[in-house]
């Protein structure tokens, strides 16, 4: 009888430990996803700035070609 209770506690401890590990892993994944989303936002803003500068450069180059 005493042996059965120890096995039940051990099985319960393993199950609770596994669930805790899953919850922790999900928390880490959510934090990583937020960081990646932040990085993507920074990249998008950088690309927008580069595209605006490219348009300015293309207009200047195109204007120089017309003057020749």
MOFEN-V619391 format. One record per backbone hydrogen bond with DSSP energy under -0.5 kcal/mol. CO is the residue of the C=O (numbers start at 1). NH is the residue of the N-H. E is the energy in kcal/mol with one decimal. If there is no record, write none. Layout:
# MOFEN-V619391
co->CO nh->NH e->E
co->CO nh->NH e->E
This chain:
# MOFEN-V619391
co->1 nh->5 e->-1.4
co->2 nh->6 e->-1.6
co->3 nh->7 e->-1.9
co->4 nh->8 e->-2.2
co->5 nh->9 e->-2.5
co->6 nh->10 e->-2.4
co->7 nh->11 e->-2.7
co->8 nh->12 e->-2.6
co->9 nh->13 e->-2.7
co->10 nh->14 e->-2.2
co->11 nh->15 e->-2.3
co->12 nh->16 e->-2.8
co->13 nh->17 e->-2.5
co->14 nh->18 e->-2.4
co->15 nh->19 e->-2.4
co->16 nh->20 e->-2.4
co->17 nh->21 e->-2.2
co->18 nh->22 e->-2.1
co->19 nh->23 e->-2.5
co->20 nh->24 e->-2.4
co->21 nh->25 e->-2.4
co->22 nh->26 e->-2.3
co->23 nh->27 e->-2.0
co->24 nh->28 e->-2.3
co->25 nh->29 e->-2.4
co->26 nh->30 e->-2.3
co->27 nh->31 e->-2.2
co->28 nh->32 e->-2.4
co->29 nh->33 e->-2.4
co->30 nh->34 e->-2.1
co->31 nh->35 e->-2.0
co->32 nh->36 e->-2.6
co->33 nh->37 e->-2.4
co->34 nh->38 e->-2.1
co->35 nh->39 e->-2.5
co->36 nh->40 e->-2.6
co->37 nh->41 e->-2.0
co->38 nh->42 e->-2.1
co->39 nh->43 e->-2.4
co->40 nh->44 e->-2.5
co->41 nh->45 e->-2.2
co->42 nh->46 e->-2.2
co->43 nh->47 e->-2.6
co->44 nh->48 e->-2.3
co->45 nh->49 e->-2.0
co->46 nh->50 e->-2.3
co->47 nh->51 e->-2.8
co->48 nh->52 e->-2.3
co->49 nh->53 e->-2.1
co->50 nh->54 e->-2.6
co->51 nh->55 e->-2.2
co->52 nh->56 e->-1.9
co->53 nh->57 e->-2.5
co->54 nh->58 e->-2.9
co->55 nh->59 e->-2.4
co->56 nh->60 e->-2.1
co->57 nh->61 e->-2.8
co->58 nh->62 e->-2.8
co->59 nh->63 e->-2.3
co->60 nh->64 e->-2.0
co->61 nh->65 e->-1.9
co->62 nh->66 e->-1.5
co->63 nh->67 e->-1.4
co->64 nh->68 e->-1.0
